[in-house]
C-alpha cells in the first residue's frame, strides 16, 4: 500500500514531565485503537546509537569550559569554539532524527483508515533548540517571549525545515503548570545512567532556562504568535489540572494527545 503522507508528532517538554511514561501508555490498546491512522510508528530521540557520540560531545564541552575557567584559552577563542561545537552537536542531533523526516514505515495497525502514516516521537527538534541552540554564548540566558520567536525562526529554518519536505510536523509540549505555591516540583529521575543526560538533569541554570523558554512558547501558543512558524504546528497539554494542584494521569494526558492527533489527521 502506498503512503501518501507522513504526519509526525513530537512529544516535547522539560525533563521529567513524563514524556516516555505517557508515550508508553499511549501504546495501550485503549488509546491506540482509537487513533485514526492505519500506519503508526514510534520513535525516541536521541536514538540509542547517539549515546556514545553525545557523551563524547559533552566531554569535549566540559573540557572547553575547564580551559576557559583555568584561563588556558581566552574569551574570544572560548566563544568561537563553543559555538562551533554546539553547531556540530545540533546538526548531529537533527541527523539522528532522520527517520521522522522520511516516509518509510513497516507498522500497520488499522486497515479501515487512510493510508497516511502517524509517527509519534519521544522528543524531537524542539529539544535540540532547548538544550543546544539556546546554549549558544551569543544568545541571552533569559529572554522575553516577544524575542523568542526570532530565535525559533532562525533555528527551524536553518536546521529543520530543509530536512522536511512533504511530511506534516506538529510539536506537542507537556507543560508543567504546577502551582508554585504548593512546591509541586518535578522530581529528578535519579536512576538515569546515561552520562550526558545526568549532566543535563543536574544543570540548574540549564533547567531554569529550559523552563523559561517553554513558558515563552506556551504563551506564544496562547496568543497566536507561534503561527509564524508554519508549517510546523505547536500545541501544549498541561500536566496538572487547571488549579495546578493535582497531577493528571498518563491516561488522561494520552486522551488529550489523541484528540490533537486525530484532529490533525
Protein Blocks (a to p, Z undefined) as FASTA:
>chain_A
ZZfbdcddddeddehiopmmmmmmmmpmklmmmpccfbdcddddddfklmmmmmmmmmmm
mmmmmmmmnopacfklmmmmmmmmmmmmmmmmmmmmmmmmmccdfbdfblkbcfbdcddd
ehijklmmmmmmmmpfkbcfbdcfklmmmmmmmmmmmmmmmmpmkbccdddddddfbdfk
lopaccddfkbmbfklmmmmmmmklmmmmmmmmmmmmmmmmnommmmmpcbdcddddfbd
fkomaccdfklmmmmmmmmmmmmZZ
